Amino acid sequence: MISKSSLKNIMILIFFAWVLYMGSITMKSHYMSDFQSYYYGTTAAVEGLNPYRASSVAHIKGENVPTYIHFAYAPYMLPIFWPLTKLPYESARLVFLAAKLLAAMALFCVWMKGFDLKRRTDPFVLAVLAIGAFHCTIRLDIIAGNISIFEQLFLWSGIAFFLRGKLKLAMIGILLAGLCKGPLIVFLGIFLFKPDAKNLHAMSEGVASFLVINLATFFCFPEISLNFLQNPNVLDSTGYTNPSLLVWIIYDFVPFFKAVAGGSLNPQNVYKTLLFIFAAIFGFSYLFVMRKEEDRYKVAFFALAYGIMVPRMKDYSFVLQIMPALFVLDRLKNVGRYVVLVLLSITLWPYYHLFTQIMLISILIFVSSGVTFKPKATSSKQDKRLLAS
C-alpha cells in the first residue's frame, strides 16, 4: 500500500507534468490575452499615457482593442511589470508564462505540503480538484495569462502560516495577495477567528500596511491614482467566464423573472437584497455553528462566503476554492465525498459553479451543526412493548 507521503510526491509529479503540458499549449501566441493588458498598459504609463484606458493601449499597439484591454491594478503594480516591457512582447509573454507555471507548481506544493491532509487519499483528491475542478480553473488561469496564480500563492502561503500559528508571516502573505487584488485583503478577517491580542495585532498591522501603501501611492502619484480610481468597472464577461452572483442576477435571474412574472426588477437592488440575506445567514451560521470548528473549516467557510458574495468572480478566480473544497470533502463519508468531487469536476450550465459554492458551504454548515437522521433511541421497555404488539 502506498504511503501518504509517497502519494503526495506522485501527485506532485503528475501535477507538474500537467502544468508543463498546459504551458506548452499556452505558448501559442493567441493565448494569454490578459498579459497584453499588463504589457501595453505599463508601456502606456511609461510614455505618459493613462494606462487605465483602452485608447492608450490601442495607441501603443497601433490597433483597436476591446474596452476592457487596459491595466486593471493599482499604480504600485506598474513597476513590477516594467522590466518585462524592456523585452519584445512575445519574449515578455513567454517569460511571464514561465513565471506563472513555476508559481502554479509552488502553489500546489504549498497545498500539498503546507496543510495537514487528514486522509490517506487526500493527495489524490487534491490533484483531481487542482486539475479538473471548477471548470478547470487553473488551466483557465494559465491560458488567460492573469495574475490569479500569484495572488493565490501569496494568499494560501499566508493561510498555511496562519494555521501553524505563524501570525507575522500569515499577515505578510495575505497582505501581498491583497496588494495584488484589493478585495482579497478581507482575508485578514481570519485573524478574528481567535480575537486575542496577538491575532488582533497581526490583523491591525496588515490593515495599516495596506492603507499606508495605498495612501502613499496616492499622495506620491496623484494623477495616475485618480485615473485608477476613475477606471470604469466594465462588465467584460458573463456566464462561464464570470459565474458571479451579480452577473447571474443581471443576465439570468432578472430576465427569467421578467419572462415569467412580467414585472421589472432593478438588478442592483436584487443583488443588495441577496447580499443582506447571505450576510445574515452566514453570520448566524458562524456564530451558532462554525465558531466551534477547527480553523481549517472556518477558512473554508470564509472563502466560500467570499466567493458567493463578491460581485465579480472570474473563472480563473475559482483557484481560491480548491482548498476549501478539499476541507469540505474532509467532512463527508466516502460515497458522498466522491459524488461531490464529481459534481465539482463537471460544468452543467453557465453559472453552475456559483451554485457549487453554495452547495459546499451548505454541506459544511449542515455537517458542522451535527444534525443527523439517526432515529431516536428507545428504551428497553419500549422495545419490549413494540415487539409484543
C-alpha positions, 0 to 999 in steps of 0.5 A: 500500500502506498504511503501518504507521503509517497502519494503526495510526491506522485501527485506532485509529479503528475501535477507538474507534468500537467502544468508543463503540458498546459504551458506548452499549449499556452505558448501559442501566441493567441493565448494569454490575452490578459498579459497584453493588458499588463504589457501595453498598459505599463508601456502606456504609463511609461510614455505618459499615457493613462494606462487605465484606458483602452485608447492608450493601449490601442495607441501603443499597439497601433490597433483597436482593442476591446474596452476592457484591454487596459491595466486593471491594478493599482499604480504600485503594480506598474513597476513590477511589470516594467522590466518585462516591457524592456523585452519584445512582447512575445519574449515578455509573454513567454517569460511571464508564462514561465513565471506563472507555471513555476508559481502554479507548481509552488502553489500546489506544493504549498497545498500539498505540503503546507496543510495537514491532509487528514486522509490517506487519499487526500493527495489524490483528491487534491490533484483531481480538484487542482486539475479538473475542478471548477471548470478547470480553473487553473488551466483557465488561469494559465491560458488567460495569462492573469495574475490569479496564480500569484495572488493565490500563492501569496494568499494560501502561503499566508493561510498555511502560516496562519494555521501553524500559528505563524501570525507575522508571516500569515499577515505578510502573505495575505497582505501581498495577495491583497496588494495584488487584488484589493478585495482579497485583503478581507482575508485578514478577517481570519485573524478574528477567528481567535480575537486575542491580542496577538491575532488582533495585532497581526490583523491591525498591522496588515490593515495599516500596511495596506492603507499606508501603501495605498495612501502613499501611492496616492499622495506620491502619484496623484494623477495616475491614482485618480485615473485608477480610481476613475477606471470604469468597472466594465462588465467584460464577461458573463456566464462561464467566464464570470459565474458571479452572483451579480452577473447571474442576477443581471443576465439570468435571474432578472430576465427569467423573472421578467419572462415569467412574472412580467414585472421589472426588477432593478438588478442592483437592488436584487443583488443588495437584497441577496447580499443582506440575506447571505450576510445574515445567514452566514453570520448566524451560521458562524456564530451558532455553528462554525465558531466551534470548528477547527480553523481549517473549516472556518477558512473554508467557510470564509472563502466560500462566503467570499466567493458567493458574495463578491460581485465579480468572480472570474473563472480563473478566480475559482483557484481560491476554492480548491482548498476549501473544497478539499476541507469540505470533502474532509467532512463527508463519508466516502460515497458522498465525498466522491459524488461531490468531487464529481459534481465539482469536476463537471460544468452543467450550465453557465453559472453552475459553479456559483451554485457549487459554492453554495452547495459546499458551504451548505454541506459544511454548515449542515455537517458542522451543526451535527444534525443527523437522521439517526432515529431516536433511541428507545428504551428497553421497555419500549422495545419490549412493548413494540415487539409484543404488539 
